[in-house]
Amino acid sequence: MQEIQTYNVNEKGYYGQFGGAFIPEMLFPNVEELRTNYLNIMSEPSFQEEFQALLKDYVGRPTPLYLASRLSEKYKTNIYLKREDLCHTGAHKVNNTIGQILVAKRLGKHRIVAETGAGQHGVATATVCALMGLECIVYMGEIDIARQAPNVARMKMLGATVVPAKSGSKTLKDATNEAMRHWINNPVDTHYIIGSVVGPHPYPDMVARFQSVISKEIKSQLMEKTGKSNPDYVIACVGGGSNAAGAFYHFLDDLETRLVAAEAAGHGIDSGHSAATTFLGKPGVLHGSKSISMQTEDGQVIEPYSISAGLDYPGIGPMHAHLFDTKRAIFYGITDNEAIEAAMELCKLEGIIPALESAHALAVLSKLNAGENETVVVNLSGRGDKDLATYQKFVV
Ligand SMILES: *Cc1c(COP(=O)(O)O)cnc(C)c1O
């Protein structure tokens, strides 16, 4: 049953002019099988029961909504942190991989394929494959394998096969191509788990629905704490956009809540070393859907850059392209230095070490000028343990 929501996907898989499924013909049967089944599967009571039980007892949900008093004092407003950093595996990504592996099982699949850049999605996928006893194959660029050794070790400990992508630039987009090829060659027994609100329809909508538990919890937790379910602002970082989609989802049509997205501006929006997609990008097709992406005049993908591996992506999902296009969400470009400063501030004021991605969302606080009586929710998408090697360079 599709709710009528202005900012949500329509029956054709579009958010305004963005979305759709731009895929090679050979992928059509796989994507079509998913498209015709995902909503029915997700609405089955037995599915919901299993999904909710795992979110509670395995992931550790609901995650707390924490009133950050010292941070609030500093910015003279009321700041709540949604603690996705306390999820099992250290970030929000597992909300989606749990959901998708349950869908895969109901479609009769016994092998999972995924691609990963920094390795976080690979770890979240390997985790749920171990949990369910399914075979897990993760494609990863050869260069990324060398750069992200701890996550490669995690995936292997969890029983996954990590396959190096040796073509092209040997990074995420090459891993994506090879994972797609694997799926085309094994359509009957394999499900492809995409890690963000990107890819052909129905992936962006399916992933947004699995992550929407974040905003559902924010609403009821805020109601309990303040007597009002809608904050004035919800801030989240955007790589592909899954944690933001989850944090925004149940506020999309509540216009009194302003939605704020933080993109990685790297060394500066115009520095040539950035991942600030909405500032630098154009409409175009990337990874199976029409959205906004960073591209040259003749449509070649521009290599993105960010200090944060999870935001180092040349596009955003179609939902976010539409939120940008309609101005429903406000976008900020946050530089590496601003993110580091915000991370150090959260450590000092609240005793919480955030993921570098989440630090981009925190950095918006100094630009927002929220009022004394206003309420701001920041989605703290992950914890900073994985980023210690980077943080160490800034600790004197
Ligand atoms: C992967 C990741 C992100 C970026 O992905 P989205 O799909 O944009 O949410 C953000 N934060 C953390 C902690 C991540 O691991």
The ligand as an SDF file (V2000), in Angstrom:
LIG
                    3D

 15 15  0  0  0  0  0  0  0  0999 V2000
   28.4710    4.8480    4.9210 C   0  0  0  0  0  0  0  0  0  0  0  0
   28.2800    5.8700    5.9570 C   0  0  0  0  0  0  0  0  0  0  0  0
   27.6630    7.1170    5.6700 C   0  0  0  0  0  0  0  0  0  0  0  0
   27.2690    7.5320    4.2950 C   0  0  0  0  0  0  0  0  0  0  0  0
   26.2640    6.7500    3.6940 O   0  0  0  0  0  0  0  0  0  0  0  0
   24.7690    7.2720    3.5580 P   0  0  0  0  0  0  0  0  0  0  0  0
   24.1380    6.2600    2.6650 O   0  0  0  0  0  0  0  0  0  0  0  0
   24.8090    8.6280    2.9520 O   0  0  0  0  0  0  0  0  0  0  0  0
   24.1780    7.2950    4.9100 O   0  0  0  0  0  0  0  0  0  0  0  0
   27.4680    8.0080    6.7180 C   0  0  0  0  0  0  0  0  0  0  0  0
   27.8650    7.7270    7.9740 N   0  0  0  0  0  0  0  0  0  0  0  0
   28.4580    6.5560    8.2810 C   0  0  0  0  0  0  0  0  0  0  0  0
   28.8860    6.3100    9.6920 C   0  0  0  0  0  0  0  0  0  0  0  0
   28.7030    5.5910    7.2950 C   0  0  0  0  0  0  0  0  0  0  0  0
   29.3000    4.4380    7.6160 O   0  0  0  0  0  0  0  0  0  0  0  0
  1  2  1  0
  2  3  1  0
  2 14  2  0
  3  4  1  0
  3 10  2  0
  4  5  1  0
  5  6  1  0
  6  7  2  0
  6  8  1  0
  6  9  1  0
 10 11  1  0
 11 12  2  0
 12 13  1  0
 12 14  1  0
 14 15  1  0
M  END
$$$$
